[in-house]
Each structure stands twice: as C-alpha cells, then as structure tokens.
Amino acid sequence: MPSFSSPQPDPSVLGGVAKAPFAIAPLPGRLFAERAARFVALAQGNPLGPYLRFLGDLSHLQDRIVAGTEAPAPLAEEQVARARAGEMPPLDSDSIKLAMLRLFEPFRDGAAALAMPAPASAALAEVSAASPEALGAMADAIMAAAVPPERLAQHLFVAAALEIGACRLAASLDGARLVPVGVGVCPACGGRPLASLVVGFQGAEGARYAVCSLCSTRWNEVRVKCLACGSTKGISYHAATAGETTDEAEATVKAEACSTCGSWLKILYQNKNPSLDVVADDVASLGLDMLMRETDYRRAGFAPFLLGY
C-alpha cells in the first residue's frame, strides 16, 4: 500500500548553477508528441490507464494541430520591449484566446474522433456548439484558475486547445529577453505554474525551473523556494512510496510543501529520469495529490488535467 513519507530536507540540493538561462521557450513541434509518448508509457499497468491513454490521444491531436495549422504571427517588437521595460509578461489573455479560436475548428473535429466515455463526449458536443464568446469566457476561467466544479469536463477540452495557442505564441518569444515578473508567475504569459522541474541538461545541471500550466514556458527559480509565497524557509519534501519497493530519496516526483503559507506544489526530478514530462507525470502521480489532501497543505499552481482532484 502507498504510504506518506515524513518531511525530509531535499537530499539533492546543489549550489547555485552559474549561467543557467532564466527562461526557456517551449518547442511545440516536439512538446506534444513527446508528451503523448510519455502518457502511453505511463498508462501501462496504471490504475489511471484509461484516462492516461485518453490524454495521450489528446496530446497526439495537439501535435497534429501544431503540424497542420498556421502558427500565429509573432508579437510586435514594440509590445515585447514595453513588457520588458515594465517587468510584465508580453503575452496577454486576448492574444492567447484569439490564437485558440483560430485553431478551434480543427481541434474540435479532431477531438470528436477520439475514443472517450459518454459524459466526455457530451461535454465535447456542448463545447463544439459554443459561440466564440462562450469559448472565450471558458478560456478566461481557465486562465484565472476559476473553473466551475460542475463544468470540469467542458473546460478540459478548452484548456487543451488554449494550451496549443499559448504554447505557439510563447515559442515565438526569445527567452533571453524575458524578465522576472513575480513569485510563481510565468514571465511569458502571466500563467501559474503547474509544477517545477530539476533539470540535467548541459549548462543548467541541477537547476530548477517552474513550468507554466498554460504556455509551457520554463523559468529558473531558486532550488528551495515556495512558488506560492516566495519563502525559502519552512520547505519540506514528501513522496508517495510503495512500501519498501520505492526508495524515498530516489523518488522522481515529490510534493514541495511550505509551512509559511501552507501550500504545496509538485517538483519533478528530470535529472534522475529524462523521460519525465511535467503534464503526464503530474496526472500519473495523482496518488501523491490524494496523500497531500490528508494534510493541512493545499495545492498551489494550476493543473488543468486534474481539475476536480
């Protein structure tokens, strides 16, 4: 039976990594295909297998939309410069919604061909019949992390389409020109983090990057730091272990909890397992969410594919 580990200091914290880039723009041409493959791998023998396979199919669809539709025009240089000077994210919600609406028809048609249970099919039919104004309102709810509990399934489809538009817009930005805009705030679009990754690629070995739940931009953060309140004190790490079969110290997905504000967020150790995907492994590690619900901590950030959990 899974068990909840006691708080322990992060055993793999290293000193600051010199010259690690602050922000890394997403690569839509690879992102969704690699995520789909990870969902398929994680579905094997997982109690969440049917849902993971569905999300894998949805990720394949996202990849096909990226390949088969025209990318949005890059932002005007003046807009990027103004955002940088004002320490603001250059992407605004209206631009992201417009990018989503331009690709929604092929996304809708592709999603209709996916295998899914009847309630999900009914939710997709409702979303497919929605007006642009209604879709925009749903996108606003997603970007504000304020999705109505009774409409989770409808918003999941809109979130998947919105992610394509946001990701492609963010891909047009030069990560070297992005600047910090606030604790737990994406420097590209202002979105909330889904989780953070400890990476192992050359030039940033052991560095920690928060990952935007909306546009998938990564930005460098202090290795031990709450992404909800910014505190570097009272941080503990928790892992879901399976009896004696899993070494807690070697867990690749943990909850980083903050006693200052009472929140937690997942941290994934990609330096230990390069195949980790922040979205796929977040969903597959739902057991950790269930265990953290038994504590006084609340999850920070935003996880669009775990709405309702």
N, C-alpha and C positions, 0 to 999 in steps of 0.2 A: 504494500500500500504506500502511496506517496506520503511523505512526511514533510513538515515545515521545519527548516533549519533555524537555528538560533542566529541572531545578528552576529556578524563577524566583520572585521576590517577587510577591505578588499586586498587579497593576497598578492595581486599582480600589479599594484600601482608602481609606476616608474616615475622618474623625474620628468620635468617638462621636456617635450620634444621640440628641439630647435627647428625653426623654419618650416614647420608644418603649415600648409596653406590654411587660411582662415575658412574659406568657403569653397565647396566643390559642387559645380552644377551637375544635374542629372544627365544621363545619356539615354534618352527614350528608346533609341534603336536597339539597345541591349537590355535595358532595365526590365521590361515586362516579359520578354522571352525568358530571361534568367529566372525571374520570379515564378513564372509558370512551371518551369522545370523543378524548382525547389518545392512548390506546392505538391507536385506529383510525387516527389521523393518522400515528403513528409507524410503523405496520405497512407503510405504502406504501413499496415498494422496499427494505425492510429484510430482511437475511438471517434475522432472527428473526421475520419476519412471521407465520408460523402461531402461534407462542407468544404474540406480542403480541395477535393477534386473539382467541385463547382468553382471555387475561387481560382484554381488553376486554369479551368476553361475560360473564366472571365479575364484572366491575365493574358491568355493567348489571344482573346478578342482584342484587348487593349493593344497588344503588339501588332495585330493585323490593321487596326485603325491607324496606328502610327505610320505603318508602311504604306497604307493605301489612301491617305488623305494629305492634303497640303498643310504644311506647318504654318502656324501663324507668323505674321511679319514680326521681326524683332522690334523691341521698343525703340522709340526715338532717342538719340543720344542725349538730347536735352532733358528728357524725362529721367534717364539714368543719372545724369550729372546732378539734377536737382535733388533726387533722392539721396545720393551720396552726400551732398553738402548738408542736407537736413537730417542725416542719420536716420533715414526712413527706408523701408523696403520699396524697390522700384515697381513691383507688380501690384496693381490694385484689384479689388474684387470685380469691378466692372469688366476689366480686360480678361480676367480669368473666366468669368461667366460667358462672355462673348466667344472666347475660344472653345468653350464647352458646347455652346449652342450650335456652332458651325459644324461640329462633327457628330452631333447627337443623332441625326437620322441614320447614318450607317452603324453607329453604335447600337441604336435601338433595334435595327433589323438583325444585326449580328447576335445580339443577346437573345432575341426571340428563338433562335435556332439552338440555344444551349439546353441541355438536359437540366431540369430543375423541378422541385416539388410543386404541387398545385398552388400553394399560397404564394410562393415566389413568382410563379407565372402570372398570377392575378395582380400582384404588385407591379410587375413589369408592364402589364397591359394598362394599368392605371397611369403609370409614368409615361408610357408611349402616347397616350391620348392627352397628356397635359399640354397646356399652352406654354409658349416661351416665358410668359410672365410667371406661371406657376412653377416651371422648372427653375427660373431664376430665384424664386422665393425659397425653394428647396435647397438650392446652392448656397444661398445666404445662411440658412440654418446650419448647413454643414460647416461652412467657414467660421461660423460663430460657435461651433460645437454645442448647438442648442437644438438637437433633433428631437421632435416629439416622440415619446416612447411608443405610441400607438402606430407610428408610421416608419418604423425602422427599416422594413424591407424595401419600401419605395426609395428611401434615401440612400440605401446601399447602392442601388443602380446609378443614381445621380452622382454619388461620390466617386464611382468608378469612372464615369465619363468626365467628371470635373477634374479628376486626377490626371487624365490624359492632357487636357488643355493646360492645366497649371504646369505640369512637367515639361511640356514642349515650350511654353513661354520661358520657364526658368532655364531651359537648356540653351536659350539664345543669349543668356547673360554671361558676362565674364566674371567668374568667381573672384578674381583678383581685385575687382572693383567694388565688391560688396563690403559693407561695414557692419559692425555690431549695432543692433537697434534695440536691444533689451533682453532681459533674462527670459530664456525659453521662448524666444520669438525668432522665426525664420527671417534671415536678412534679405531674402529674395521676395517673399510674398506676405510675410507677417503671420504665417500659419503657426500652429502649435506643434511641438514635437510629438512624434509617435513613440520614439524610443531613442536610445543612443547606441552607438557602435564604438567598440575599441578596435581599431584597425591595425593592420600589419603591413601595409604597402610601403614601398621604399620612400623615405623622406618623412614618413609620419608613423614610424613603428611605435606602437603603444599609445598613440594619440587617441583622443576620444572626440567623436563627432555626434552631435544631435542630428536627427533626421526629420525633416518636415513631413507631417502627415498629409499635406496637400500637394506640394510640388516636388518632394523628394530631394530638395537641396540639402546638403550636409554642411554644418558649420562647427568649427572647432570650439570646444568648451573645456574648462578646467576638468581634469580627470575625476576628482572627487568634489562634486558640486551639485546641489539640488537645482534642477531645471525649472522648478516652480517658483522658488523664492530667492534663489541665488546663494543660499547659505552653504558654507564649506564645513560647517560644524554639525555634529549630531547625525552624520551619514552612516548608515549600516547597509549591509547586503544580505539578501535572503535568497535561498534557492529551493526549488521543489526537488526532492530526491526520492528515488525509488528504493527504499530500504537500504541495503548495503551494496546495491548494484551500481550506484552512482556516487562518485567522489564529489562532495560538495565544492571543494576547492577547484575542481576541474569543470564545473557546470558552465555551459556557454551562454545560458540565459538566466539572469538574476533580476531581482527587484532591488532597485536602489531607493532606500527609504530615508526620509528626512524627519527627524524628531522636532525640528524647528517649526515647520509648517504642517506636519502630519500628512505629507503626500508621498507618493512613490511613483517610479517610472522604470520601465524595463531597460536594462543595459545588456547588450549582446556582445560577446567576445569573438569578433570575426578574426582576430589574430590567432585564435585557437582553432577555428573552423571557418575557412574562407568561403564555404558554400552558404553560410548563413545569409538569409535575406530578412531585412527588418520587418517587412509586412508578413511574409509567410511564416516566419518563426515566431512572430508575435501571436498569430492566430493559433499555431500549433502548440504553443505553451500556455494555453488557456488554463491549465491546471494551476499555474502559478497565480493567475488572477483569482481563481477560486480560493486559494490558500490565503492570499492577501486580504480577501474580503472578510476573513475571520479575525483580522487585526483591526486596530483603530486607524490604520492608514487608509487614505483614499487615493485612487489613481489620478495622476496629473496627465497633462497632454491630451491627445485625442486619437482614438483608434477606430477609424470608420468601418472596418470589417469585424469589429467586436461590439458594435452597437447593441445595447441591451444586456451586455455582460458586465 
